[in-house]
């Protein structure tokens, strides 16, 4: 799968997804760090990428009016390892068909 990580997502998650064979773009690698949420979402959608973000409020609001390929709202946990494990469990449980065109929480 192809993922676009918002600026608030831990770098460890990007590394883990790449190790699992996924294509990953991180906001600051492809857009200015100060890019607002709407252009970030449009970039991800235009490139067929699922957005991963911790910014629940803004992205859930945008998802009501903007097309997207899918979203994973990452819930902050006590450790980066726990956050990565939550995303891996979601990917294993939901699979690509459950991730694409849906909003999921991990």
MMTF fields as JSON, N, C-alpha, C and O atoms, coordinates in Angstrom:
{
  "mmtfVersion": "1.0.0",
  "mmtfProducer": "UNKNOWN",
  "numBonds": 423,
  "numAtoms": 424,
  "numGroups": 106,
  "numChains": 1,
  "numModels": 1,
  "chainsPerModel": [1],
  "groupsPerChain": [106],
  "chainIdList": ["A"],
  "bondAtomList": [4, 2, 8, 6, 12, 10, 16, 14, 20, 18, 24, 22, 28, 26, 32, 30, 36, 34, 40, 38, 44, 42, 48, 46, 52, 50, 56, 54, 60, 58, 64, 62, 68, 66, 72, 70, 76, 74, 80, 78, 84, 82, 88, 86, 92, 90, 96, 94, 100, 98, 104, 102, 108, 106, 112, 110, 116, 114, 120, 118, 124, 122, 128, 126, 132, 130, 136, 134, 140, 138, 144, 142, 148, 146, 152, 150, 156, 154, 160, 158, 164, 162, 168, 166, 172, 170, 176, 174, 180, 178, 184, 182, 188, 186, 192, 190, 196, 194, 200, 198, 204, 202, 208, 206, 212, 210, 216, 214, 220, 218, 224, 222, 228, 226, 232, 230, 236, 234, 240, 238, 244, 242, 248, 246, 252, 250, 256, 254, 260, 258, 264, 262, 268, 266, 272, 270, 276, 274, 280, 278, 284, 282, 288, 286, 292, 290, 296, 294, 300, 298, 304, 302, 308, 306, 312, 310, 316, 314, 320, 318, 324, 322, 328, 326, 332, 330, 336, 334, 340, 338, 344, 342, 348, 346, 352, 350, 356, 354, 360, 358, 364, 362, 368, 366, 372, 370, 376, 374, 380, 378, 384, 382, 388, 386, 392, 390, 396, 394, 400, 398, 404, 402, 408, 406, 412, 410, 416, 414, 420, 418],
  "bondOrderList": [1, 1, 1, 1, 1, 1, 1, 1, 1, 1, 1, 1, 1, 1, 1, 1, 1, 1, 1, 1, 1, 1, 1, 1, 1, 1, 1, 1, 1, 1, 1, 1, 1, 1, 1, 1, 1, 1, 1, 1, 1, 1, 1, 1, 1, 1, 1, 1, 1, 1, 1, 1, 1, 1, 1, 1, 1, 1, 1, 1, 1, 1, 1, 1, 1, 1, 1, 1, 1, 1, 1, 1, 1, 1, 1, 1, 1, 1, 1, 1, 1, 1, 1, 1, 1, 1, 1, 1, 1, 1, 1, 1, 1, 1, 1, 1, 1, 1, 1, 1, 1, 1, 1, 1, 1],
  "groupList": [{"groupName": "UNK", "atomNameList": ["N", "CA", "C", "O"], "elementList": ["N", "C", "C", "O"], "formalChargeList": [0, 0, 0, 0], "bondAtomList": [1, 0, 2, 1, 3, 2], "bondOrderList": [1, 1, 2], "singleLetterCode": "X", "chemCompType": "L-PEPTIDE LINKING"}],
  "groupTypeList": [0, 0, 0, 0, 0, 0, 0, 0, 0, 0, 0, 0, 0, 0, 0, 0, 0, 0, 0, 0, 0, 0, 0, 0, 0, 0, 0, 0, 0, 0, 0, 0, 0, 0, 0, 0, 0, 0, 0, 0, 0, 0, 0, 0, 0, 0, 0, 0, 0, 0, 0, 0, 0, 0, 0, 0, 0, 0, 0, 0, 0, 0, 0, 0, 0, 0, 0, 0, 0, 0, 0, 0, 0, 0, 0, 0, 0, 0, 0, 0, 0, 0, 0, 0, 0, 0, 0, 0, 0, 0, 0, 0, 0, 0, 0, 0, 0, 0, 0, 0, 0, 0, 0, 0, 0, 0],
  "groupIdList": [1, 2, 3, 4, 5, 6, 7, 8, 9, 10, 11, 12, 13, 14, 15, 16, 17, 18, 19, 20, 21, 22, 23, 24, 25, 26, 27, 28, 29, 30, 31, 32, 33, 34, 35, 36, 37, 38, 39, 40, 41, 42, 43, 44, 45, 46, 47, 48, 49, 50, 51, 52, 53, 54, 55, 56, 57, 58, 59, 60, 61, 62, 63, 64, 65, 66, 67, 68, 69, 70, 71, 72, 73, 74, 75, 76, 77, 78, 79, 80, 81, 82, 83, 84, 85, 86, 87, 88, 89, 90, 91, 92, 93, 94, 95, 96, 97, 98, 99, 100, 101, 102, 103, 104, 105, 106],
  "secStructList": [7, 3, 3, 3, 3, 7, 6, 6, 1, 7, 2, 2, 2, 2, 2, 2, 2, 2, 2, 6, 6, 7, 3, 3, 3, 3, 2, 2, 2, 2, 1, 7, 6, 6, 7, 7, 2, 2, 2, 2, 2, 2, 2, 2, 2, 2, 6, 6, 7, 3, 3, 3, 3, 1, 7, 2, 2, 2, 2, 2, 2, 2, 2, 6, 6, 1, 7, 7, 1, 7, 3, 3, 3, 7, 7, 7, 7, 1, 1, 2, 2, 2, 2, 2, 2, 2, 2, 2, 2, 2, 2, 2, 2, 2, 2, 2, 2, 2, 2, 6, 6, 1, 3, 3, 3, 7],
  "xCoordList": [0.839, 0.0, 0.881, 2.083, 0.241, 0.933, 0.396, -0.814, 1.307, 0.924, 1.56, 2.68, 0.817, 1.302, 1.208, 0.118, 2.36, 2.402, 2.421, 3.291, 1.448, 1.368, 2.562, 3.225, 2.821, 3.998, 3.962, 5.007, 2.79, 2.689, 2.842, 2.715, 3.108, 3.253, 4.722, 5.61, 4.982, 6.368, 7.127, 6.586, 8.384, 9.238, 9.374, 9.546, 9.298, 9.42, 8.334, 8.573, 7.154, 6.073, 6.399, 6.145, 6.949, 7.354, 8.397, 8.311, 9.385, 10.426, 9.83, 10.191, 8.924, 8.31, 7.486, 7.549, 6.712, 5.91, 6.79, 6.477, 7.883, 8.819, 9.433, 9.585, 9.784, 10.341, 9.342, 9.736, 8.062, 7.011, 6.675, 5.766, 7.412, 7.246, 6.279, 5.946, 5.822, 4.887, 5.643, 6.772, 4.999, 5.544, 5.103, 3.928, 6.028, 5.728, 6.28, 7.443, 5.435, 5.883, 5.61, 4.552, 6.571, 6.409, 6.285, 7.056, 5.319, 5.004, 6.251, 6.405, 7.136, 8.297, 9.3, 10.207, 9.153, 10.044, 9.551, 10.336, 8.262, 7.697, 6.994, 6.758, 6.658, 5.98, 6.643, 7.322, 6.451, 6.977, 6.381, 5.202, 7.178, 6.746, 5.501, 4.7, 5.342, 4.224, 2.96, 1.999, 2.945, 1.777, 0.543, 0.581, -0.542, -1.803, -2.415, -1.983, -3.426, -4.038, -4.716, -4.585, -5.43, -6.151, -5.21, -5.445, -4.147, -3.231, -2.53, -2.229, -2.279, -1.656, -2.604, -2.185, -3.876, -4.857, -5.009, -5.096, -5.042, -5.178, -3.947, -4.079, -2.763, -1.547, -1.645, -1.365, -2.043, -2.161, -3.194, -2.928, -4.351, -5.406, -4.956, -5.207, -4.291, -3.825, -2.77, -2.562, -2.1, -1.06, -1.494, -0.67, -2.785, -3.313, -2.811, -2.605, -2.611, -2.012, -3.01, -3.815, -2.936, -3.709, -3.005, -1.795, -3.761, -3.206, -3.121, -4.062, -1.983, -1.833, -1.558, -0.613, -2.379, -2.255, -2.695, -3.45, -2.215, -2.707, -3.731, -4.343, -3.91, -4.762, -6.211, -6.731, -6.825, -8.175, -9.193, -9.929, -9.232, -10.277, -10.276, -11.312, -9.127, -9.077, -9.3, -10.033, -8.677, -8.796, -10.177, -10.672, -10.8, -12.164, -13.118, -14.044, -12.893, -13.707, -13.494, -14.462, -12.238, -11.937, -12.515, -12.952, -12.512, -12.989, -14.471, -14.942, -15.2, -16.621, -16.867, -17.917, -15.886, -16.093, -15.044, -15.257, -13.929, -12.824, -12.663, -12.777, -12.401, -12.109, -10.79, -9.863, -10.725, -9.49, -9.432, -10.444, -8.238, -8.019, -8.255, -8.486, -8.197, -8.36, -7.582, -6.67, -7.945, -7.245, -7.065, -7.925, -5.92, -5.684, -5.409, -4.44, -6.275, -6.079, -5.294, -5.795, -4.068, -3.195, -3.456, -3.314, -3.838, -4.081, -2.751, -2.061, -2.404, -1.141, -1.156, -2.155, -0.02, 0.144, 1.396, 2.103, 1.661, 2.794, 4.14, 5.128, 4.188, 5.467, 5.267, 4.177, 6.335, 6.301, 6.092, 5.413, 6.669, 6.503, 5.021, 4.541, 4.306, 2.88, 2.095, 1.144, 2.485, 1.812, 2.04, 1.104, 3.269, 3.581, 2.825, 2.294, 2.78, 2.076, 0.59, -0.019, 0.002, -1.419, -1.693, -2.692, -0.818, -1.001, -0.817, -1.581, 0.175, 0.368, -0.843, -1.26, -1.408, -2.618, -3.76, -4.487, -3.915, -4.972, -4.763, -5.704, -3.549, -3.271, -3.529, -4.084, -3.128, -3.358, -4.845, -5.322, -5.573, -6.993, -7.859, -8.717, -7.635, -8.504, -8.076, -8.918, -6.777, -6.283, -6.487, -7.082, -5.996, -6.094, -7.539, -7.859, -8.414, -9.818, -10.507, -11.441, -10.064, -10.642, -10.027, -10.598, -8.861, -8.172, -8.573, -8.911, -8.53, -8.807, -10.244, -11.183, -10.387, -11.693, -12.454, -13.668, -11.761, -12.361, -11.542, -10.417, -12.122, -11.41, -11.284, -12.279, -10.045, -9.757, -8.984, -8.313, -9.088, -8.342, -7.382, -7.739, -6.184, -5.18, -4.498, -3.616],
  "yCoordList": [-1.182, 0.0, 1.242, 1.189, 2.345, 3.626, 4.506, 4.689, 5.046, 5.844, 7.224, 7.389, 8.214, 9.585, 9.916, 9.934, 10.18, 10.462, 11.96, 12.675, 12.422, 13.821, 14.147, 13.248, 15.425, 15.861, 15.434, 15.42, 15.083, 14.724, 13.222, 12.776, 12.457, 11.0, 10.669, 11.201, 9.803, 9.465, 8.851, 8.041, 9.251, 8.735, 7.214, 6.556, 6.664, 5.213, 4.47, 3.379, 5.059, 4.409, 4.351, 3.336, 5.411, 5.414, 4.35, 3.635, 4.247, 3.216, 1.817, 0.951, 1.592, 0.274, -0.083, -1.212, 0.881, 0.608, 0.301, -0.587, 1.028, 0.748, -0.638, -1.355, -1.015, -2.358, -3.451, -4.545, -3.156, -4.119, -4.089, -4.788, -3.273, -3.269, -2.235, -2.261, -1.323, -0.298, 0.92, 1.193, 1.639, 2.903, 3.99, 4.064, 4.819, 5.838, 7.181, 7.293, 8.194, 9.576, 10.261, 10.079, 11.044, 11.815, 13.275, 13.76, 13.97, 15.321, 16.165, 16.764, 16.223, 17.121, 16.682, 17.443, 15.479, 15.024, 15.462, 15.523, 15.764, 16.072, 17.424, 17.936, 18.006, 19.301, 20.144, 19.603, 21.45, 22.272, 21.844, 21.498, 21.868, 21.462, 22.231, 21.721, 23.445, 24.3, 24.081, 24.839, 23.072, 22.803, 22.554, 21.772, 23.224, 23.039, 21.674, 20.974, 21.32, 19.997, 19.75, 18.664, 20.73, 20.527, 20.222, 19.25, 21.016, 20.648, 19.303, 18.579, 18.982, 17.686, 16.546, 15.561, 16.681, 15.652, 15.527, 14.42, 16.648, 16.617, 15.989, 15.27, 16.249, 15.62, 14.097, 13.35, 13.66, 12.219, 11.59, 10.557, 12.206, 11.664, 11.628, 10.655, 12.692, 12.759, 11.732, 11.401, 11.226, 10.218, 8.831, 7.923, 8.669, 7.356, 6.843, 5.642, 7.764, 7.388, 7.519, 8.449, 6.574, 6.61, 7.571, 7.472, 8.498, 9.455, 8.806, 8.153, 8.993, 8.609, 9.898, 10.621, 10.184, 11.43, 11.223, 10.301, 12.087, 12.141, 13.261, 13.405, 14.041, 15.224, 14.824, 15.069, 14.222, 13.674, 14.745, 14.581, 15.818, 16.838, 17.403, 17.412, 17.87, 18.536, 17.568, 17.883, 16.399, 15.469, 14.812, 14.535, 14.561, 14.032, 15.058, 14.704, 16.314, 17.384, 17.447, 17.518, 17.421, 17.467, 16.261, 16.385, 15.112, 13.885, 13.953, 13.186, 14.857, 15.001, 15.654, 15.454, 16.439, 17.181, 16.906, 17.227, 16.326, 16.113, 14.636, 13.787, 14.321, 12.916, 12.491, 13.29, 11.235, 10.673, 9.196, 8.568, 8.662, 7.242, 6.389, 5.183, 7.019, 6.353, 7.122, 7.881, 6.927, 7.596, 6.634, 5.808, 6.774, 6.11, 7.225, 7.972, 7.323, 8.278, 7.549, 6.614, 7.985, 7.342, 7.942, 9.148, 7.09, 7.501, 7.444, 6.425, 8.55, 8.608, 7.601, 7.436, 6.934, 5.952, 6.291, 7.248, 5.519, 5.804, 5.634, 6.238, 4.819, 4.597, 4.542, 4.245, 4.833, 4.741, 3.288, 3.016, 2.366, 0.946, 0.552, -0.201, 1.059, 0.754, 1.347, 0.732, 2.538, 3.147, 2.333, 2.092, 1.91, 1.08, -0.246, -0.708, -0.847, -2.125, -1.969, -2.858, -0.848, -0.615, -0.531, -1.066, 0.132, 0.238, -1.129, -1.492, -1.878, -3.224, -4.114, -4.859, -4.041, -4.835, -4.418, -5.266, -3.124, -2.644, -3.165, -3.653, -3.066, -3.539, -5.04, -5.497, -5.801, -7.246, -7.576, -8.466, -6.855, -7.154, -6.656, -7.387, -5.423, -4.814, -5.153, -5.272, -5.309, -5.537, -4.304, -3.321, -4.358, -3.2, -2.816, -1.629, -3.795, -3.481, -2.759, -1.99, -2.994, -2.315, -0.952, -0.138, -0.704, 0.573, 1.563, 2.712, 1.106, 2.02, 2.524, 1.761, 3.816, 4.49, 4.448, 4.65, 4.192, 4.181, 5.053, 5.443, 5.348, 6.028, 5.029, 4.504, 4.772, 3.806, 4.493, 5.501, 3.932, 4.414, 3.325, 2.148, 3.718, 2.75, 3.314, 2.67],
  "zCoordList": [0.0, 0.0, 0.0, 0.264, -0.304, -0.331, 0.79, 0.926, 1.588, 2.735, 2.663, 2.179, 3.158, 3.309, 4.79, 5.361, 5.413, 6.838, 7.08, 6.583, 7.851, 8.243, 9.144, 9.662, 9.322, 10.082, 11.544, 12.194, 12.085, 13.497, 13.758, 14.898, 12.728, 12.86, 13.136, 12.47, 14.105, 14.439, 13.259, 12.507, 13.117, 12.041, 12.111, 11.085, 13.311, 13.482, 12.701, 12.183, 12.619, 11.885, 10.397, 9.748, 9.86, 8.455, 8.171, 7.173, 9.055, 8.871, 8.935, 8.138, 9.875, 10.024, 8.788, 8.302, 8.279, 7.083, 5.88, 5.088, 5.744, 4.638, 4.78, 3.791, 6.001, 6.223, 5.851, 5.448, 5.986, 5.638, 4.151, 3.705, 3.373, 1.922, 1.378, 0.194, 2.227, 1.779, 1.258, 1.664, 0.359, -0.123, 0.856, 1.215, 1.28, 2.284, 1.843, 1.455, 1.908, 1.777, 3.105, 3.707, 3.548, 4.774, 4.364, 3.537, 4.938, 4.528, 4.304, 3.239, 5.279, 5.156, 4.091, 3.753, 3.561, 2.492, 1.11, 0.163, 0.993, -0.333, -0.407, -1.502, 0.736, 0.789, 1.882, 2.755, 1.839, 2.937, 4.284, 4.358, 5.326, 6.668, 7.111, 7.895, 6.613, 7.022, 6.188, 6.324, 5.34, 4.496, 5.359, 6.309, 5.017, 5.737, 5.422, 4.506, 6.202, 6.086, 4.741, 4.177, 4.226, 2.966, 1.803, 1.086, 1.583, 0.502, 0.742, -0.206, 1.994, 2.304, 1.928, 1.321, 2.287, 1.946, 0.435, -0.096, -0.244, -1.705, -2.362, -3.353, -1.827, -2.349, -2.201, -3.138, -1.018, -0.77, -1.713, -2.327, -1.823, -2.688, -4.138, -4.849, -4.576, -5.957, -6.299, -7.466, -5.265, -5.462, -4.999, -4.893, -4.723, -4.349, -3.016, -2.84, -2.067, -0.784, 0.365, 0.409, 1.28, 2.517, 3.47, 3.675, 4.048, 5.004, 6.383, 6.834, 7.043, 8.445, 9.205, 8.888, 10.204, 10.957, 12.399, 12.706, 13.269, 14.648, 14.805, 15.864, 13.767, 13.779, 13.484, 12.396, 14.45, 14.304, 13.914, 12.941, 14.658, 14.471, 13.053, 12.388, 12.592, 11.287, 10.13, 9.193, 10.186, 9.058, 8.997, 7.905, 10.134, 10.091, 9.5, 8.77, 9.812, 9.228, 7.71, 6.953, 7.265, 5.832, 5.082, 3.938, 5.727, 5.071, 4.715, 3.875, 5.341, 5.042, 3.682, 3.071, 3.209, 1.961, 0.893, -0.276, 1.27, 0.341, 0.01, 0.894, -1.255, -1.585, -0.958, -0.821, -0.585, -0.026, -0.358, -0.668, -0.287, -0.597, 0.645, 0.548, 1.801, 3.089, 4.127, 3.798, 5.392, 6.487, 7.643, 7.948, 8.267, 9.546, 10.541, 10.409, 11.537, 12.615, 13.701, 14.326, 13.914, 14.897, 16.267, 16.47, 17.2, 18.579, 19.32, 19.308, 19.962, 20.71, 21.852, 22.552, 22.017, 23.084, 23.885, 23.569, 24.902, 25.786, 25.105, 25.523, 24.06, 23.385, 21.873, 21.384, 21.155, 19.691, 19.271, 18.281, 20.016, 19.717, 19.779, 18.932, 20.777, 20.906, 19.739, 19.255, 19.284, 18.141, 16.877, 16.114, 16.654, 15.485, 15.541, 14.531, 16.714, 16.868, 16.568, 15.972, 16.976, 16.717, 15.215, 14.736, 14.479, 13.029, 12.373, 11.479, 12.8, 12.245, 12.495, 11.609, 13.691, 13.989, 13.067, 12.548, 12.868, 11.976, 10.561, 9.935, 10.057, 8.694, 8.572, 7.573, 9.579, 9.548, 9.611, 8.906, 10.456, 10.662, 9.504, 9.01, 9.075, 8.061, 6.644, 5.754, 6.425, 5.074, 4.214, 4.655, 2.998, 2.114, 1.852, 1.787, 1.702, 1.398, 2.554, 2.33, 3.772, 4.919, 5.184, 5.909, 4.595, 4.789, 3.701, 3.984, 2.467, 1.347, 1.394, 1.619, 1.178, 1.13, 2.446, 2.468, 3.524, 4.858, 5.793, 5.481, 6.933, 8.009, 9.14, 9.64, 9.537, 10.601, 11.712, 11.491, 12.909, 14.065, 14.509, 14.552, 14.833, 15.304, 16.53, 17.098]
}
